[in-house]
Amino acid sequence: MTDEKGPLFGEQGGRLTYGSYLRIPQLLELQVPESSPPAHDELLFITIHQVYELWFKLMLHELTNARDRMLEGESYLPRVRLERCQAIERVLIAQVDVIDTMTPQDFLVFREKLAPASGFQSVQFREIEFLSGMKDPGYLDRFRGLTEVERARLRSRLEEPSLWDGFLALLAHHGFSTGSEGERATTLKQIAHDRESFGPLWD
């Protein structure tokens, strides 16, 4: 790609580089240890959890889009989005192997510096739970460390439709009854036993 000033990309372009596009200098400044001098494994601990939060951000992006498209009666792209989230979850599980290389003794070197922080406080993880249908309004009261922005995000997730609501809307769009638990069970059995007739809901 070029304009009147020359190439926009590539080694000769000079206007957009890998580092500037991904904000690498800023990204690499975000790992700030609490221990002093920095404990060796604290960088590992921070990096792993920041990476988790980045994956959570992408999952929320994909799950929200999947939900919205199901609400509109679409089935193909929601499946693609959900498959992507499954792949992300496999990566999240695999990352445990990395954190497992840190021994309890190594963790104790800096653990006291982290109090009272806890993974329980991950707002994005709670957003994923709420979006998935596991809505717990009590979380907003139990965790007092929420900022107003975080609290607003969680309230929004509590009030908006879940993935399950999106799926029920998709079924209704295809003419199925989903009002009662019995109707939903009958509908799911009907779809499960007749892939040929309900291909879009399968594929």
C-alpha positions as CSV (number, residue, x, y, z in Angstrom):
1,M,0.0,0.0,0.0
2,T,1.3,3.5,-0.9
3,D,0.2,7.1,-0.9
4,E,1.7,10.3,-2.1
5,K,4.3,10.1,0.6
6,G,5.4,6.6,-0.3
7,P,4.9,3.1,1.2
8,L,2.8,2.9,4.4
9,F,4.1,-0.5,5.5
10,G,7.2,-2.6,5.4
11,E,10.9,-2.1,6.1
12,Q,11.1,0.9,3.7
13,G,7.8,2.5,4.7
14,G,8.9,3.8,8.0
15,R,5.4,4.9,9.0
16,L,4.1,1.8,10.7
17,T,6.2,-0.9,12.3
18,Y,5.5,-4.1,14.2
19,G,6.5,-2.3,17.4
20,S,4.5,0.8,16.9
21,Y,1.3,-1.0,15.7
22,L,1.4,-3.3,18.8
23,R,2.6,-0.6,21.2
24,I,5.4,-2.9,22.2
25,P,7.4,-0.3,24.2
26,Q,4.3,0.6,26.2
27,L,3.4,-3.1,26.7
28,L,6.8,-4.0,28.0
29,E,6.6,-1.2,30.6
30,L,3.5,-2.7,32.2
31,Q,5.3,-5.5,34.2
32,V,6.1,-3.7,37.4
33,P,7.2,-5.8,40.4
34,E,6.1,-5.0,43.9
35,S,9.1,-6.7,45.5
36,S,12.4,-4.8,46.0
37,P,14.7,-5.9,44.8
38,P,12.5,-7.7,42.3
39,A,12.0,-11.4,43.1
40,H,13.1,-13.4,40.1
41,D,9.7,-15.2,39.6
42,E,7.6,-12.1,40.1
43,L,8.0,-11.2,36.4
44,L,6.7,-14.7,35.5
45,F,3.7,-14.2,37.8
46,I,2.8,-10.8,36.4
47,T,3.3,-11.8,32.8
48,I,1.1,-14.9,33.1
49,H,-1.8,-13.0,34.6
50,Q,-1.5,-10.1,32.2
51,V,-1.7,-12.6,29.3
52,Y,-4.7,-14.2,30.9
53,E,-6.4,-10.8,31.0
54,L,-5.6,-10.2,27.3
55,W,-7.2,-13.5,26.4
56,F,-10.2,-12.7,28.5
57,K,-10.5,-9.4,26.6
58,L,-10.6,-11.3,23.3
59,M,-13.1,-13.9,24.7
60,L,-15.4,-11.1,25.8
61,H,-15.2,-9.6,22.3
62,E,-16.0,-13.0,20.6
63,L,-18.7,-14.0,23.1
64,T,-20.5,-10.7,22.9
65,N,-20.5,-10.8,19.1
66,A,-21.8,-14.5,19.2
67,R,-24.6,-13.5,21.6
68,D,-25.6,-10.5,19.5
69,R,-25.7,-12.4,16.2
70,M,-27.8,-15.2,17.8
71,L,-30.2,-12.6,19.0
72,E,-30.5,-11.5,15.3
73,G,-31.2,-15.1,14.3
74,E,-27.8,-16.0,12.9
75,S,-26.2,-19.3,13.6
76,Y,-23.0,-19.7,11.5
77,L,-20.8,-16.9,12.8
78,P,-21.8,-17.5,16.4
79,R,-20.5,-21.1,16.1
80,V,-17.2,-19.7,14.6
81,R,-16.8,-17.3,17.5
82,L,-17.5,-20.0,20.1
83,E,-15.1,-22.4,18.5
84,R,-12.5,-19.6,18.7
85,C,-13.2,-19.3,22.4
86,Q,-12.8,-23.0,22.9
87,A,-9.3,-22.7,21.3
88,I,-8.5,-19.8,23.6
89,E,-9.6,-21.9,26.6
90,R,-7.2,-24.7,25.6
91,V,-4.4,-22.1,25.5
92,L,-5.4,-20.8,29.0
93,I,-5.2,-24.3,30.4
94,A,-1.9,-24.9,28.7
95,Q,-0.5,-21.8,30.4
96,V,-0.9,-23.5,33.7
97,D,2.2,-25.6,32.8
98,V,4.2,-22.4,32.7
99,I,3.1,-21.1,36.1
100,D,3.6,-24.6,37.6
101,T,7.4,-24.1,37.0
102,M,7.3,-21.7,39.9
103,T,7.8,-23.5,43.2
104,P,5.8,-22.6,46.4
105,Q,9.0,-21.3,47.9
106,D,9.6,-19.0,44.9
107,F,6.1,-17.6,45.2
108,L,6.5,-17.0,49.0
109,V,9.4,-14.7,48.3
110,F,7.0,-12.0,47.0
111,R,3.5,-13.3,48.0
112,E,3.1,-11.0,51.0
113,K,3.7,-8.0,48.7
114,L,0.5,-8.8,46.8
115,A,-2.0,-8.8,49.7
116,P,-4.9,-8.3,49.5
117,A,-4.9,-8.8,45.7
118,S,-6.4,-12.1,44.4
119,G,-7.3,-13.6,41.0
120,F,-10.9,-13.7,42.5
121,Q,-10.9,-9.9,41.7
122,S,-10.6,-10.4,37.9
123,V,-13.4,-8.3,36.6
124,Q,-13.1,-9.7,33.0
125,F,-13.4,-13.2,34.4
126,R,-16.6,-12.2,36.2
127,E,-17.9,-10.6,33.0
128,I,-17.3,-13.9,31.1
129,E,-19.3,-15.7,33.9
130,F,-22.1,-13.2,33.7
131,L,-22.2,-13.3,29.9
132,S,-22.3,-17.1,30.0
133,G,-25.3,-17.0,32.3
134,M,-23.7,-17.5,35.7
135,K,-25.0,-14.1,37.0
136,D,-24.3,-13.3,40.6
137,P,-25.3,-9.8,41.7
138,G,-23.8,-10.5,45.1
139,Y,-20.3,-10.2,43.6
140,L,-20.7,-6.4,43.4
141,D,-21.2,-6.3,47.1
142,R,-18.6,-8.8,48.1
143,F,-15.8,-7.1,46.3
144,R,-15.2,-3.6,47.6
145,G,-12.2,-2.9,45.4
146,L,-14.1,-2.3,42.2
147,T,-13.7,1.1,40.5
148,E,-16.9,2.8,39.3
149,V,-16.0,1.9,35.7
150,E,-15.6,-1.8,36.7
151,R,-18.8,-1.8,38.7
152,A,-20.7,-0.3,35.7
153,R,-19.3,-2.9,33.4
154,L,-20.5,-5.7,35.7
155,R,-23.9,-4.1,36.2
156,S,-24.2,-3.9,32.4
157,R,-23.3,-7.6,32.0
158,L,-25.9,-8.5,34.7
159,E,-28.7,-6.7,32.9
160,E,-27.9,-7.6,29.3
161,P,-28.9,-11.0,27.6
162,S,-26.7,-14.0,28.2
163,L,-25.4,-16.4,25.6
164,W,-28.2,-18.7,26.6
165,D,-30.7,-15.9,26.0
166,G,-29.1,-15.5,22.5
167,F,-29.4,-19.2,21.8
168,L,-33.1,-19.3,22.8
169,A,-33.7,-16.3,20.5
170,L,-32.0,-18.2,17.7
171,L,-34.3,-21.2,18.3
172,A,-37.3,-18.9,18.4
173,H,-36.2,-17.3,15.1
174,H,-36.3,-20.8,13.6
175,G,-39.9,-21.3,14.8
176,F,-39.2,-23.4,17.9
177,S,-41.1,-23.0,21.2
178,T,-38.8,-22.1,24.1
179,G,-41.1,-20.6,26.7
180,S,-41.0,-23.4,29.3
181,E,-38.3,-25.9,30.3
182,G,-40.3,-28.7,28.8
183,E,-40.6,-27.0,25.5
184,R,-36.9,-26.2,25.4
185,A,-36.0,-29.9,26.2
186,T,-38.4,-31.1,23.4
187,T,-36.9,-28.6,21.0
188,L,-33.3,-29.6,21.7
189,K,-34.1,-33.3,21.4
190,Q,-35.8,-32.6,18.0
191,I,-32.8,-30.8,16.7
192,A,-30.3,-33.4,18.1
193,H,-32.1,-36.2,16.3
194,D,-32.6,-34.6,12.9
195,R,-29.4,-32.9,11.7
196,E,-30.6,-33.1,8.1
197,S,-33.6,-30.9,8.7
198,F,-31.9,-28.5,11.0
199,G,-28.5,-28.1,9.4
200,P,-28.1,-24.4,10.1
201,L,-28.4,-25.1,13.8
202,W,-25.8,-27.8,13.6
203,D,-23.3,-26.3,11.1
